[in-house]
Amino acid sequence: MTERVHIDQGHEDDLRCLRVQVIMMGGRVETLVGASVRALTQRDAELARRTVESHCAVDQHEIAIDSLCRRILARRCPALSDLRFVTSSLRLATDLERIADLGVSISRCVLDLCAEAPLQPEVGLPRMATEVESMLHEALDAFVASDPSRAKEVIARDQLVDNLSVQIFCELLTHVAQNTRCMTQALRLQSAAKYLERIGDHVTYLGEMVVLMVRGEDVRHAANSGDCMRAVANHERN
């Protein structure tokens, strides 16, 4: 998004402050998710504990962004492009906070898993975790660069995360079928995989918000729109 200089310097300062706050929150969430992923793949209980404790800082960023957005909307009457930026920032902050929550949930799974013997052979969680972490990084970079093309590439990668989630579920079923004593570990690993999948979903929403913010194009549910239209047409014919 090309920055414009406003006649109202206060308005310009508020928009710049909002952008900085979103970038700072994104960086903190990316750090939290990265730590939770390392704690999961390395079975690092201490890192998992520190990650859980770091969540409060993310909440403070969300509160600051929400307050600033409300102030801009109430006092500044932003133009359309700025209005898209402000409303998108609100949604970005909400999704970033939920991503952080899911990262904390993964860390809590790690604390439970550290009390159990690891599954042998390990399931494909590391690949899924790496993919989700990479998606988050790319989505945040797309926001910083105001790059909708890059955001759309992130959106397209969500299908791979979904496929990996199914693969991990099948692998865990195989483990349990061969050894029912590993049921507890399998359930916790499945929970971690589910949290990673949901992070992927929220990262996809981040990409969609970047496209909306820059181009004014709503690409939510775009993949299903053709199926929906065909279903409506078939219903009307019948």
C-alpha positions in Angstrom: 0.0 0.0 0.0 1.5 3.3 -1.1 1.8 5.7 1.8 0.1 9.0 1.3 0.9 12.2 3.1 -2.2 13.7 4.7 -2.8 17.4 5.3 -3.8 16.4 8.9 -0.4 15.5 10.4 -2.2 14.0 13.4 -4.0 11.6 11.2 -0.8 10.7 9.4 0.9 10.0 12.7 -1.9 7.8 13.9 -1.8 5.7 10.7 2.0 5.3 11.0 1.7 4.4 14.7 -1.0 1.8 13.8 1.2 0.3 11.1 4.2 0.0 13.6 2.0 -1.5 16.2 0.7 -4.2 13.8 4.3 -5.0 12.6 5.5 -5.2 16.2 2.7 -7.5 17.2 3.3 -9.6 14.2 7.0 -9.9 15.1 6.2 -10.9 18.6 3.7 -13.5 17.5 6.1 -14.9 15.0 8.7 -15.3 17.7 6.2 -17.0 20.0 5.1 -19.5 17.3 8.7 -20.2 16.4 9.5 -20.9 20.0 6.5 -23.2 20.4 7.5 -25.1 17.2 11.1 -25.5 18.5 9.7 -26.7 21.9 7.6 -29.2 20.1 10.2 -30.6 17.7 13.0 -30.6 20.4 10.8 -31.6 23.4 12.1 -28.6 25.3 9.9 -28.1 28.4 11.7 -25.0 29.6 11.2 -23.3 26.3 7.6 -24.3 26.3 7.2 -22.7 29.7 8.8 -19.5 28.6 6.5 -19.4 25.6 3.4 -19.7 27.7 4.6 -16.9 29.9 5.3 -14.6 26.9 1.7 -14.5 25.8 0.7 -11.5 27.9 2.8 -9.1 25.7 0.8 -10.2 22.7 -2.5 -9.3 24.5 -1.1 -5.9 25.3 -0.4 -5.2 21.6 -3.9 -6.3 20.7 -5.4 -3.8 23.2 -3.2 -1.0 22.0 -4.2 -1.7 18.3 -7.8 -1.9 19.1 -7.7 1.4 21.1 -5.8 3.2 18.3 -8.2 1.9 15.6 -11.2 3.1 17.5 -9.6 6.5 18.0 -8.9 6.9 14.3 -12.4 5.8 13.3 -14.0 8.1 15.9 -11.9 11.2 15.3 -10.4 11.1 11.8 -13.2 10.0 9.4 -10.6 8.2 7.2 -10.8 8.0 3.4 -11.7 4.7 1.8 -8.1 3.3 1.4 -7.3 4.4 5.0 -10.5 2.9 6.2 -9.6 -0.4 4.6 -6.2 -0.2 6.4 -7.7 0.5 9.8 -10.4 -2.2 9.6 -7.9 -4.7 8.2 -5.6 -3.9 11.0 -8.3 -4.7 13.5 -8.9 -8.1 11.9 -5.1 -8.7 11.6 -4.7 -8.1 15.4 -7.5 -10.4 16.2 -6.1 -13.2 14.1 -2.6 -12.6 15.4 -3.8 -12.9 18.9 -5.6 -16.2 18.1 -2.4 -17.5 16.5 -0.5 -16.7 19.7 -3.2 -18.5 21.7 -2.7 -21.6 19.5 1.1 -21.3 19.9 0.6 -21.4 23.7 -1.7 -24.4 23.3 1.1 -26.2 21.4 3.6 -25.3 24.2 1.2 -26.8 26.8 1.0 -30.0 24.7 4.8 -30.0 24.9 4.8 -29.9 28.7 2.5 -32.9 28.7 4.5 -34.8 26.0 7.8 -34.3 27.9 6.5 -36.6 30.6 6.0 -39.4 28.0 8.4 -41.5 26.0 8.6 -40.3 22.4 6.9 -42.2 19.6 9.1 -44.3 17.4 9.3 -43.6 14.6 8.2 -39.9 14.9 5.2 -38.7 12.9 5.5 -35.9 10.4 4.9 -33.0 12.7 8.2 -31.2 12.1 7.5 -30.7 8.4 4.0 -29.4 9.2 5.4 -27.0 11.9 8.1 -25.7 9.5 5.5 -25.0 6.8 3.2 -23.2 9.1 6.0 -21.1 10.6 7.1 -20.2 7.0 3.6 -19.2 6.0 3.3 -16.9 9.0 6.6 -15.2 8.1 5.6 -14.7 4.5 2.2 -13.3 5.4 3.7 -10.8 7.7 6.3 -9.8 5.1 3.4 -9.4 2.6 1.8 -7.0 5.1 5.0 -5.0 5.6 5.5 -4.8 1.8 1.8 -4.3 1.0 2.2 -7.1 -1.5 -1.1 -8.9 -2.4 0.6 -11.3 -4.8 2.8 -12.6 -2.0 -0.2 -12.8 0.2 -2.1 -14.9 -2.4 0.9 -17.3 -2.5 0.5 -17.8 1.3 -3.2 -18.4 0.9 -2.5 -21.2 -1.7 -0.2 -23.0 0.7 -2.9 -23.7 3.3 -4.0 -26.8 1.3 -0.6 -28.4 1.9 -1.0 -27.8 5.7 -4.4 -29.5 5.6 -2.9 -32.4 3.7 -0.1 -32.8 6.2 -2.7 -32.8 9.0 -4.5 -35.7 7.4 -1.2 -37.5 6.9 -0.3 -37.1 10.6 -3.7 -38.3 11.7 -3.3 -41.5 9.6 0.3 -42.0 11.0 -1.0 -41.7 14.6 -3.8 -44.2 13.9 -1.2 -46.6 12.7 0.9 -46.2 15.9 -2.1 -46.7 18.1 -3.2 -49.8 16.1 0.2 -51.3 16.6 0.6 -50.3 20.3 -2.4 -49.1 22.3 -0.1 -48.0 25.1 0.9 -45.0 23.0 -2.6 -43.7 23.0 -1.9 -40.8 25.3 1.1 -39.6 23.3 -0.9 -40.0 20.1 -3.8 -37.9 21.3 -1.4 -35.1 22.5 0.4 -35.1 19.2 -2.9 -35.0 17.3 -3.9 -32.0 19.4 -0.6 -30.3 18.5 -1.2 -31.0 14.8 -4.7 -29.6 15.1 -3.4 -26.4 16.6 -0.9 -26.1 13.8 -3.6 -26.6 11.2 -5.7 -23.8 12.9 -2.6 -21.5 12.9 -2.4 -22.2 9.1 -6.1 -21.2 8.8 -5.5 -17.9 10.6 -2.4 -17.2 8.6 -4.6 -17.6 5.5 -6.9 -15.0 6.9 -4.0 -12.7 7.4 -3.2 -13.1 3.7 -6.8 -12.4 2.7 -6.8 -9.2 4.8 -3.6 -8.0 3.1 -5.3 -8.5 -0.3 -8.4 -6.6 0.9 -6.3 -3.8 2.4 -4.2 -3.2 -0.7 -6.6 -3.9 -3.5 -10.0 -3.8 -2.0 -10.6 -7.3 -3.3 -12.4 -9.8 -1.0 -10.9 -13.2 -1.7 -12.4 -15.0 1.3 -14.0 -18.3 0.2 -13.0 -17.6 -3.3 -12.1 -21.2 -3.8 -15.6 -22.3 -3.0 -17.5 -19.6 -4.8 -17.7 -21.5 -8.0 -19.1 -24.6 -6.3 -21.6 -22.4 -4.4 -22.8 -20.8 -7.6 -23.2 -24.1 -9.4 -25.1 -25.5 -6.4 -27.5 -22.5 -6.5 -28.0 -22.9 -10.2 -28.7 -26.6 -9.9 -31.2 -25.9 -7.1 -33.0 -23.4 -9.2 -33.3 -25.8 -12.1 -34.7 -28.5 -9.9 
